[in-house]
Amino acid sequence: MAQHPENQAAWLNGSKATLVVGVAPYTPPGPGQLVVRNAAIGINPIDWLKQSLGETILPQIRYPTIFGEDIAGTVVAIGDGTTRFKVGDRVLAVAGLIPSNNTPEGAFQHYTVVREWLTAPLPSNISFEQGCVLPLALIVAGLGLFGKDYMGLDLPTVPARPKDPTRRRVVIVAGGASAVGGTAVQLAAHAGYEVVSTSSPKNFALVKSLGASHVIDYHDSDVADQLLNAVRGSEIVGALSLGDGTADYLATVLNSHEGPVNKFIARAEGKHDVPEDGEVDVKFILISPSVIGPESPLRPIFEGYLPKALKGQFVPRPTPEVVGKGLDQIQNALEILRKGVSAKKIVVQL
């Protein structure tokens, strides 16, 4: 009988509890699954929000649980029917704990069970630390842009899909320097759309380097007017919202645009006051069990686009900021993220 490696995890044992490092079962992969030995994990706002807010957010999560969504590491086992990877491959992958409520799929442990169709190979030019900034951002941005219940846009290609010379189709992406925003900017640009974005002035160059044609300071009181000027003469195919109040100024733009417009906002996070019965549809990007299932709308991204795009066309952003090594450093990483970061992704090495 094969000897399974010893696994440890940073457990969240109850509502508003501090993470505790302890033994966790090693779970072998099922059909269509892999086990990854994690080398680096990304920390997301949902992680500290769940810890600090307890049952008021993601109430379906059972305790004790192993949280975390972003991993990069090395494949150590493959399940039946798994054909795209072999043991020893370097990968990035989505850790599906939140929708699955299945602790072997959490990121905050040494060995995570992942789904083959939400895993992508890491080329040698991309470090584990760079790779782990992407998985959740790819899910959220990809679902908002390409999901049939959201914007339903054309998928990205390698090389990038050419823009339609007969139609100026624009996607507005708020917060283009964030993990989700920067990923959305690249995905939309590679799908053949013009991208107009917002960020702090210090991040303008970064967001433009990712593919945005215009970047506007979201601090400005006239941000909606500036966005309207930037999209004049275009067809707006939708908007992606990140941050408190963002959907409000995006709704103003969609309602005021003189031209073809899809009055739809895919909301990643942030509070807003857009009326539910108004002309603009604001829809939260919900990572449901079906989103990580075999029919996932993200499957073409991970299987077809990313393996080629990561060789140079797609750049993992934002830059990882490693704040420690070891499971016992995750709690500190949560506190650092909670205090706020700009154009950085908090990462823990394992």
C-alpha positions in Angstrom: 0.0 0.0 0.0 1.3 3.5 -0.9 2.5 5.5 2.0 0.7 8.9 2.1 2.7 11.9 3.1 1.9 13.7 6.4 -0.3 16.8 5.9 -0.7 19.8 8.1 -3.1 22.8 7.8 -3.9 26.1 9.3 -7.3 25.4 10.6 -10.2 27.8 11.2 -11.9 26.0 14.0 -14.9 28.4 14.6 -16.5 31.7 14.0 -14.0 34.6 14.5 -11.3 32.2 15.7 -7.5 32.6 15.2 -6.0 30.1 12.8 -4.4 27.0 14.4 -1.8 24.9 12.7 -2.3 21.2 13.2 -2.5 17.8 11.5 -4.9 17.4 8.5 -5.8 14.2 6.7 -4.0 13.6 3.4 -6.7 13.0 0.8 -5.9 11.1 -2.4 -7.2 12.5 -5.7 -10.5 11.2 -7.1 -11.4 11.0 -10.8 -10.4 14.2 -12.6 -8.5 15.4 -9.6 -4.9 16.1 -8.7 -3.1 16.5 -5.4 -0.7 19.5 -5.3 2.1 20.0 -2.8 1.8 23.7 -2.2 4.8 25.9 -2.6 3.1 29.3 -2.4 -0.4 30.4 -1.5 -2.1 33.7 -2.1 -4.2 35.6 0.5 -7.5 37.1 -0.5 -9.8 39.6 1.2 -12.5 36.9 1.6 -10.1 35.0 3.9 -9.9 37.7 6.6 -13.5 38.7 6.0 -14.7 35.2 6.8 -12.5 35.0 9.9 -13.5 38.4 11.2 -17.2 38.3 10.3 -17.9 34.7 11.1 -21.4 33.4 10.3 -22.5 36.7 8.7 -20.6 35.8 5.5 -20.5 32.4 3.7 -22.7 30.8 6.4 -22.7 27.5 4.6 -19.0 26.9 5.6 -18.8 24.2 8.3 -16.1 24.3 11.0 -13.4 23.2 11.4 -12.4 24.3 7.9 -9.3 24.9 5.8 -9.7 28.2 4.0 -7.8 29.7 1.1 -8.3 29.8 -2.7 -5.0 30.3 -4.5 -2.2 27.8 -4.8 0.9 27.1 -6.9 3.1 24.0 -6.4 4.0 20.6 -7.7 1.7 17.7 -8.7 2.3 14.7 -6.4 -0.7 12.5 -7.4 -3.2 12.2 -10.2 -6.7 10.6 -10.2 -8.4 8.4 -12.7 -9.1 10.0 -16.0 -6.6 12.8 -15.5 -4.6 13.3 -18.7 -3.3 16.9 -18.8 -0.7 16.5 -16.0 1.8 14.1 -14.6 3.5 13.9 -11.2 6.2 16.5 -10.9 4.5 19.2 -13.0 4.6 22.8 -11.8 1.1 24.2 -11.7 -1.2 26.9 -10.4 -4.7 25.9 -9.4 -8.0 27.0 -7.8 -8.6 25.7 -4.3 -12.3 25.0 -4.3 -13.1 25.1 -0.6 -15.6 27.9 -0.6 -18.1 26.5 -3.1 -17.4 22.8 -2.3 -17.2 23.1 1.5 -14.7 20.3 1.3 -11.6 20.8 3.5 -9.2 18.7 1.3 -9.8 21.5 -1.3 -8.7 24.3 0.9 -5.4 26.2 0.2 -4.1 26.7 3.7 -2.4 23.3 4.0 0.6 21.4 2.5 -1.4 19.1 0.2 -4.5 20.3 -1.6 -6.9 18.4 -3.8 -7.7 20.3 -7.0 -9.7 19.8 -10.1 -7.8 19.2 -13.3 -10.0 21.6 -15.3 -9.2 24.5 -12.9 -5.4 23.8 -13.0 -2.9 25.3 -15.5 0.8 24.5 -16.0 3.3 27.0 -14.8 6.1 27.6 -17.3 9.6 27.9 -16.0 9.7 31.6 -16.4 7.0 32.1 -13.7 7.7 31.4 -10.1 5.3 29.7 -7.7 4.9 33.0 -5.9 3.9 34.7 -9.1 1.6 31.9 -10.1 -0.4 31.9 -6.9 -1.6 35.4 -7.4 -3.9 34.3 -10.2 -6.4 31.4 -9.5 -9.3 33.2 -7.6 -8.8 36.3 -9.8 -9.1 34.2 -12.9 -12.3 32.7 -11.6 -13.9 36.0 -10.6 -12.8 38.0 -13.5 -13.4 35.2 -16.0 -16.9 34.5 -14.7 -17.9 38.2 -14.8 -16.6 38.7 -18.3 -17.4 35.4 -20.0 -20.1 33.6 -18.0 -23.4 33.4 -19.9 -25.2 34.7 -16.8 -22.9 37.8 -16.7 -21.4 39.7 -19.7 -21.1 36.6 -21.9 -18.2 38.1 -23.9 -16.1 36.3 -26.5 -13.3 34.2 -25.0 -9.6 35.3 -25.0 -7.2 33.7 -27.5 -3.5 33.3 -28.1 -2.4 35.4 -29.9 -4.9 38.0 -28.8 -8.2 38.1 -30.7 -8.1 41.1 -33.1 -10.4 44.0 -32.3 -13.3 44.4 -34.6 -12.5 47.3 -36.9 -16.2 48.0 -37.5 -17.2 48.3 -33.9 -15.4 49.9 -30.9 -16.5 47.5 -28.1 -15.5 48.6 -24.7 -15.4 46.9 -21.3 -15.0 49.1 -18.2 -13.0 47.5 -15.5 -12.8 49.3 -12.1 -9.7 48.8 -10.0 -7.4 47.7 -12.7 -4.3 47.4 -10.4 -6.0 44.8 -8.2 -5.7 41.0 -8.7 -9.2 40.7 -10.1 -9.1 44.0 -12.0 -5.6 43.4 -13.6 -6.6 39.9 -14.6 -9.9 41.2 -16.1 -8.0 43.9 -18.1 -5.8 41.3 -19.7 -8.5 38.8 -20.3 -10.8 41.4 -22.0 -8.0 42.8 -24.1 -7.0 39.4 -25.3 -10.6 38.7 -26.1 -10.6 41.6 -28.6 -12.2 44.3 -26.5 -11.0 47.8 -25.7 -10.6 48.2 -21.9 -11.2 51.5 -20.0 -10.1 51.2 -16.3 -9.6 53.1 -13.1 -6.9 53.1 -10.5 -4.7 55.4 -8.4 -2.4 57.6 -10.5 0.7 55.7 -9.2 -0.7 52.6 -10.9 -1.7 54.1 -14.2 1.4 52.8 -16.1 0.8 49.3 -14.7 -2.8 49.1 -15.8 -2.0 50.5 -19.2 0.8 47.9 -19.5 -1.8 45.2 -19.0 -3.9 46.4 -21.9 -6.1 49.3 -20.8 -6.4 52.2 -23.4 -7.5 54.7 -20.7 -7.0 54.8 -17.0 -8.8 57.3 -14.8 -8.2 58.2 -11.1 -11.1 56.7 -9.1 -10.5 59.3 -6.4 -11.7 62.1 -8.7 -15.1 63.5 -8.0 -15.8 63.6 -11.7 -14.7 60.0 -12.4 -18.1 59.3 -14.1 -17.7 62.2 -16.5 -14.1 61.2 -17.3 -15.2 57.7 -18.1 -18.0 59.0 -20.3 -15.5 61.0 -22.3 -13.2 58.0 -22.6 -16.0 55.7 -24.0 -17.6 58.3 -26.3 -18.4 56.8 -29.7 -18.1 53.2 -28.4 -20.4 50.3 -27.7 -20.2 49.5 -24.0 -20.5 45.7 -23.5 -20.5 45.8 -19.7 -18.6 46.8 -16.6 -16.8 45.1 -13.8 -17.1 46.6 -10.3 -14.6 46.3 -7.4 -14.8 48.5 -4.3 -17.3 50.4 -2.3 -19.2 52.9 -4.4 -17.8 51.7 -7.7 -21.0 50.3 -9.0 -22.7 53.7 -8.4 -20.4 55.7 -10.7 -20.4 52.8 -13.2 -24.2 52.9 -13.3 -24.1 56.6 -14.0 -21.8 56.0 -17.0 -24.0 53.2 -18.3 -27.2 55.3 -17.9 -25.6 58.4 -19.5 -23.7 56.8 -22.5 -25.0 58.0 -25.8 -24.6 54.9 -27.9 -25.1 51.1 -27.7 -24.7 49.9 -24.1 -25.3 46.8 -22.1 -26.4 48.1 -18.8 -24.9 45.3 -16.8 -22.3 45.4 -14.0 -20.6 42.3 -12.8 -19.8 43.0 -9.1 -16.8 41.3 -7.6 -17.1 43.0 -4.2 -18.0 46.4 -2.6 -21.2 48.1 -1.4 -23.4 50.2 -3.7 -26.7 52.1 -3.9 -27.8 51.2 -7.4 -31.6 50.5 -7.2 -32.5 46.9 -7.8 -35.5 47.9 -10.0 -33.5 50.4 -12.1 -32.3 50.2 -15.6 -28.8 48.9 -14.6 -28.5 45.3 -13.6 -25.8 44.8 -10.9 -25.1 41.1 -10.4 -22.7 39.7 -7.8 -20.2 37.3 -9.2 -21.2 34.2 -7.2 -18.7 31.3 -7.1 -21.3 28.5 -6.9 -20.5 24.7 -7.0 -21.4 24.6 -10.7 -18.7 27.3 -11.4 -16.0 24.9 -10.3 -17.7 21.8 -11.7 -16.7 20.0 -14.9 -19.0 22.2 -17.0 -17.4 25.4 -15.6 -17.4 28.3 -18.0 -13.8 28.8 -16.8 -12.6 25.5 -18.2 -11.6 26.9 -21.6 -9.5 29.5 -19.8 -7.5 27.0 -17.8 -7.3 24.3 -20.5 -7.0 26.2 -23.7 -5.9 29.8 -23.1 -3.7 29.9 -20.0 -1.1 27.2 -21.0 -0.2 29.3 -24.0 -0.9 32.7 -22.6 1.4 32.2 -19.6 4.4 31.8 -21.9 4.5 35.5 -22.4 1.2 37.0 -23.5 -0.4 37.0 -20.0 1.5 38.4 -17.1 0.6 37.4 -13.5 -0.3 40.6 -11.7 -0.2 42.2 -9.1 3.3 41.6 -7.9 3.5 39.0 -5.1 4.7 40.3 -1.7 6.0 37.4 0.3 5.3 38.0 4.0 6.6 34.8 5.5 7.2 31.0 5.1 5.2 28.3 6.8 1.6 27.7 7.8 2.1 29.6 11.0 2.6 32.8 8.9 -0.8 32.8 7.4 -2.5 34.5 10.3 0.0 37.3 10.1 -0.6 37.5 6.3 -4.3 38.0 6.9 -3.6 40.9 9.3 -1.3 42.5 6.7 -3.9 42.3 4.0 -6.6 43.5 6.3 -4.7 46.8 6.8 -4.7 47.3 3.1 -2.3 46.9 0.2 -2.0 48.5 -3.3 -1.0 46.7 -6.5 0.4 43.9 -4.4 -0.7 40.3 -3.6 0.1 39.0 -0.2 1.7 35.6 -0.5 3.0 33.0 2.0 5.6 30.4 1.0 5.3 26.8 2.2 
